Amino acid sequence: MTQNKRILSGIQPTGNLHLGNYFGAINNFVLLQKEYECFFMLANMHAITVKYEPQILEDNILETTAALVASGIDPKNNTIFVQSSVSAHAELAWIFNCTARIGWLNRMTQFKEKAGSNKEKASVGLLTYPILMAADILLYRATHVPVGEDQKQHLELCRDIAIKFNNDFKANDFFVTPEPIIPENISRVMSLRDGTKKMSKSEESDLSRINLTDDADLILKKIQKGKTDSEAISESILKSNTRPEARNLINIFSALTGKKMQDVITNWNGKAFSEFKKELGLLLIEKICPIGKEIIKLKSDPVFLKQILKDGSKKAQEVANTNLMEIKKIVGLV
Ligand code: TYM
């Protein structure tokens, strides 16, 4: 393992993980685990920034742990842990609340999207969430952060916080500015019902997403019902933004086969989406169903999953507490 290359990334344990989480984040976690020292965090403190059910949140922690392991993350060589089991995250977030500027938060597009028209009624946590995210990353002095494209702006804020902290406290390069690792071929998987919105756990219709635990029949049904336009497959999918649903399906196909979108279009040029969708459904089944089956199997062994998290918390606490002590010294909170 190359020294000093450390990853921290997080996933909210808020329910079924979907194809967007898989291609945006988990697939990269699996690929990068050999090269980097990795900390994978279940971001339950982020999940409480919006309305939620405490009991479901707890259950989802085990489900998300199972999903990471089922996707191929080795829990022995990587640290998988629950955010709230390491109290240093909350402590550092407070310190960064005093480093970050209000104007920076006001620019965050995800807050605007999630708070919607009633921003005054949103929780303060939803607004300051990117600061907690910066604390998650910088607490481990992570050098790289694999995420989907939707988290890019939060990563930029994290980098701004690291730079300002180093300057304010004349701490030289105490914090490295972490680099995002965003998948090049498929950085944003879109909803199957509306190609202009990202695939998300919070969209009401389950038909809008492929969950990692969907069975073969459900996957086929969702792909068949997925929105497309009446035109055949053609170059126009790449040229303009007028066919977002078509583009999304081609993009998913390209990610599954490792082929460039242009090559997928060349192969399928002139064909109808009905035919293409059959092939896409089969490719998805091949990729997703073994993971889904493994998730279900692992979930039947909560003792095993809880042990992974217990070991992970211990390792995470050691690194986090050592770094927090240094940070507290720098800011004068001894
Ligand atoms: P979350 O739980 O919304 O999503 C987890 C990961 O999945 C990616 N993702 C997607 N990628 C492509 N297409 C999509 N439709 C899609 N939907 C989700 C996200 O980009 C993310 O990588 N704030 C984070 C969790 C977090 C975190 C962190 C991440 C907390 N602290 C520190 C990195 C570092 C979030 O809500 O992710």
Boltz pocket constraint, residues with backbone or C-beta under 6 A from the ligand:
constraints:
  - pocket:
      binder: B
      contacts: [[A, 8], [A, 9], [A, 10], [A, 11], [A, 12], [A, 13], [A, 19], [A, 20], [A, 21], [A, 22], [A, 23], [A, 24], [A, 25], [A, 43], [A, 46], [A, 132], [A, 133], [A, 136], [A, 137], [A, 145], [A, 146], [A, 147], [A, 148], [A, 149], [A, 150], [A, 151], [A, 186], [A, 187], [A, 188], [A, 189], [A, 190], [A, 198], [A, 199], [A, 200]]
      max_distance: 6.0
